[in-house]
Amino acid sequence: MSVTFDMDGEVALVTGVGGALGSSVANAFLEAGATVCGADVVEPGSEDFQLSDPDRIDFHGGDFTEEEDVAEVVEAVVDEHGRLDYLLNIAGTWRGGDPIAETGVDTFDFLFDVNLKTMFLASKHALPHLQDSEGAIVSVSARSSLEGGEGDGIYRATKAGVRLLTETIAEENLGTVRANSVMPSVIDTPMNREMMPDADFGEWVDPADIAAVMLFLCSDAAAVTSGAAVPVYGEA
């Protein structure tokens, strides 16, 4: 059974739009007819920018760990398009390999900034506009955030924070803005393949499949779903 969504006339903001998952989410919302605005510290034209046709989106350069940048991007989106319906918090990264006793505070600061602070700031500044449109937020947590684990405890803590902030936003905006998160395991991205060349890539999750779930969570089909942490594990 095929499923299609009609988001014509609606506006989505995707953070981390130049990455593997961000570009897949942008494509999913474009195919549904939405106007897609993307934000990233990586500019189109860079070899690290993975969205194949950036001209199809309204791109805004910005560092979402800086509140001034976030405020400027959100206001620019609303000024240009007159509304904001969906926020997709994709910006994030992974670092690990060391136990807590050997982890530098710079790694702690970096991961909390990129994974959690970006989600907090984007949500904070988008919420007034999402309240006006009765829109939705979907953020990226992680399966590993459900428990502690050796070597990447800081990463897990940041993604647990994403999940808990999502539940808080949902509670604070009952009946107005829906907020949900998705929990991937290992996403099939070029960076992950490079980092784990001996892994079984067939067990990993295609970014397009995660994007489809995020599109669903923003749609009217998920109108009764808020505060959820949705597994998108695949077979991993």
N, C-alpha and C positions, 0 to 999 in steps of 0.2 A: 504494500500500500504506500503510495506516495503522498506526501504532505506538503502543502504550500501555505505561505502566509502573505497577507497583503498589508504592508506598512507604508503604502503610498501617502505622502504628505506628512510623515512623521520623521523626526530627527534623532539620530543616534550619535553619541560621542564615544569613541573607542580609544582608550589610552593604550600605549604600547603598540600602536597600529602597524609599525614597521616590522614587528617580529612574526614568527611563524604562526602563533595562535592569533595575534591581533589582526594579521592580514586575512586569515581565514574567517574571523568574525566579521570584519569589514565586508568581505565578499558575500557572506551569508545575508547580511542586512541589505546590501545593494541588490541582491537577487530578489529580496522581498519588497523592493521598491522604496526603501527608506533613503533619505538623505543622510549620508554618512560623513561625519566629521572625525578626523583622526588627529591624535596628538602623540608626539614622540620626541625624544632628544636626538634620535637618528633622523637625518633629513632624507627625503626622497633623492635618489641619485647615488646614495651611498651603497657600497656593495653589501652592507649589512641590512639594508632596507628590503624586505622580502615581498611587499605588496607589488604585484607585477604591473598594475596599471594605476599608479597613484593619482593620475589626473581625474579619476572617477570619484575621488573623495575631496572634501574640503580639509586640507592639511594645515595644522597649526604646530609649529615648533615650540617646544616648551619643556622645561624640567619640572616634572610633577612632584618633585621633592621640595620645591620652592613655592610657598603659598602665593606669592605675587604672580608667578607664571600661571598657576592654576586659575586664579581669579580672572586674569586677563583672557585666557583661552575660553573659559566658560562664558564670560560676558561677550566675547567676540562671536561665539557660536550663536548665542541667543540674539544678539544685535543683528547678525546677518540673516538668520533664518526665522526669527520671531518666536522660537519655542525650543524646548528640549524635552524629548520623550523618554530616551533610554540612555543610561550610562553603563558602559561595559568596562569594568576595571581589569584590564589585562596586564598592565605594566608590572613586571616582576622578574626575578631571576633566582638562581640557585648558587649557593656556595656551601662547601662542606669538606669533609675529609679529616678534620681534627676533632679530638675530644674537647670538652668545655675547658679543661685545665690548660689547654694549649691554643685556645682560640683567641685571637687578638680582638681588642675592643673595636678596632677599625672594621673588622668583619661584622661584628654585632651591629654597629652603627649603619654600615652600608646596607645590610639585609633589612633592617627595620625601616630604613628610609625608602628603599626601592619597593619592598613588598607590602609594607603596611602604611607608611606615611602617605604614599601616593594614593592609596585607596581611601584613606581618611580625608585627605584634602580634596580629592575629586568629588567624593560624596558630599562633603560639607558644602562646597560651592555649587554643586548641581542641585542639591535638594530643594531650594526655594523654587527653582524652575520646574523640577519634576513634580512638586506639590501642585503647581498650577496646571500641569498637563495630566496629573494622576498617572505618572509614568512608572518606570521600573529601573532598578539597579541589579546588575549581575556581576559578581566579583569572582576572582579565581583564588580558591583556597587550595588544599592538597590533601590527598588521602593520608599522607604521612603526618598531617597535623592532628590526627586522632590519637596519637600515642608518641611517647618519647622514643628515641632511637639513637644508635651509636653513630657519631661522626657528623651529623647535620642537625643538631638540636636547635641551633639558632634559626635555621630555615624553618623547621617545623613550628617553632614558637611564633614566627611571623605569620605563617599561614593559619595557625590556630587563632591568632589575633584577627585576621581577615574574617574568619568564620564568626567569631564572637561579635565583631562590629556589625557584621551583616545582620545577625539576630537582633542586635540593639536597634539598628536603623529600621528594621521591620516592625519592631514593637513600638517605636516612637512615631511611626507613620501609618499605623493601622487604618485601613480603609482609604488611604490616599496614595502612598508610594509603596510598591512591593519591592522587597529586597531579598535576593537569594544568592547563594554561592554554588559553584561547582567544584568538585574535588577530583582532579585528575590523579593518576599515578605517574607513569612516565609518558610524556608526550613525544611523538615521533617528529623530532625537529632536527635540522642539520647540526645544531650545537650538541644535542644529546647523542647523536650518532658519533660525532667526533670525540666526545668525552667517554663514551662506552662502546668502542668499536667491536667488542666481542659479544655484545648482548644479542638477544633474539629480537630483532626489530619487529617481527610479526606479532609479538605480544603487546606492542606499544599502541597507543591510541592516536589515530589520525586527528590532527587539529580540526579538520573540517567536521568531524563527528562531534567534537566538543562544541564547535560553533553552532551546530544545529540544535543542541540542547539549550544553549544560551539564547538562541533566537526563540525557541519555544517558551522559555521562562519569561521572556518579555511580551509574549503574545497573549491575546485574550483567552487562548486555550489553557493558560496557567493562571487565570484570574483568581483562583482560590488558593494559590501557592505563594506564601511569603514566609521568610525566616528559615527556609530549607537549605540544607547542605546536600547537594545532589551528587551521588557518585557517578563519575565518568571514567571508570577504571578500565574498561575493555577487558582483556584477558590478562593484564599485567598483575 
